[in-house]
Amino acid sequence: MAKAMAAAEVGDDVLDHDPTMRALEEKSAQLLGTAAALWVPSGTMGNLIALSLHLHRGDRFLAPRGAHVLTHELGSAAWLAGGMPEPLEWNAGPGRPTADVIRAEASDGERYDALRTTLLCLENTHNGAGGAVIPPHEHAQLAAAARDCGLRVHLDGARLWNAATSLGVPPAALTVGVDTVQACLSKGLGAPVGSVVAGTSDFVREARRVRKMLGGGVRQGGVL
Ligand SMILES: *Cc1c(COP(=O)(O)O)cnc(C)c1O
């Protein structure tokens, strides 16, 4: 790894693109089954970028109890991205909510003083539940239930490679029905730094702006 880092071709990723980072982003998008992907310095920043683009003040988002976005990101989903968190119980097993719970929580009236529930944030594997894995059919049911209720879906896939390996499926089989996904390069894959956040090309164009806003644009990033 150290040799590959020393020999990496680099550019300036803030000005235009670093060729090695671009190759990594293209490969990541392909593996994750999305149109595009963006390198980010950490999984926390990847989640925050996605949630910032999905949520507006007065919105509420659903996530399984103990999810990283609820417990290990200092509340940035609320105070920076502007969404009120609502933890979902693990009715289907450790770390796993049921589609019925999502439907029940998503439909909370039209009162002018009610939060608007606009996003489901899944996590696979669910780290706080001991690395619990959601298989593809169950994942697709949860995403479909959310979409039926008009919610967007973000997947915290910090450990998605581990889930895919455990289930023996390609990572893209676990992103069906999601709008955005964050996957860490620094966990199971052992890279020193970094994550990717992925989705449509429009999403990634906006995500690049938010990354810059948060100070997450790097220059000769190919070495990472
Ligand atoms: C590690 C982790 C993150 C955050 O990644 P960092 O690179 O440490 O910011 C987010 N979600 C889950 C599930 C994680 O395990």
The ligand as a Tripos MOL2 file, in Angstrom:
@<TRIPOS>MOLECULE
LIG
   15    15     1     0     0
SMALL
NO_CHARGES

@<TRIPOS>ATOM
      1 C1        -17.0220    4.1220   11.0850 C.3       1 LIG1
      2 C2        -18.4440    4.3360   10.7360 C.ar      1 LIG1
      3 C3        -18.8840    5.5710   10.2630 C.ar      1 LIG1
      4 C4        -18.0230    6.8160   10.1880 C.3       1 LIG1
      5 O1        -16.8240    6.6800    9.5450 O.3       1 LIG1
      6 P1        -15.5710    7.6130    9.9580 P.3       1 LIG1
      7 O2        -14.6740    7.4790    8.7680 O.co2     1 LIG1
      8 O3        -15.0270    7.0460   11.2220 O.co2     1 LIG1
      9 O4        -16.0900    9.0140   10.1130 O.co2     1 LIG1
     10 C5        -20.2120    5.7150    9.9040 C.ar      1 LIG1
     11 N1        -21.0660    4.6860   10.0130 N.ar      1 LIG1
     12 C6        -20.6820    3.4830   10.4680 C.ar      1 LIG1
     13 C7        -21.6850    2.3820   10.5260 C.3       1 LIG1
     14 C8        -19.3610    3.2540   10.8490 C.ar      1 LIG1
     15 O5        -18.9910    2.0620   11.2780 O.3       1 LIG1
@<TRIPOS>BOND
     1     1     2 1
     2     2     3 ar
     3     2    14 ar
     4     3     4 1
     5     3    10 ar
     6     4     5 1
     7     5     6 1
     8     6     7 2
     9     6     8 1
    10     6     9 1
    11    10    11 ar
    12    11    12 ar
    13    12    13 1
    14    12    14 ar
    15    14    15 1
@<TRIPOS>SUBSTRUCTURE
     1 LIG1         1 GROUP 0 **** ****
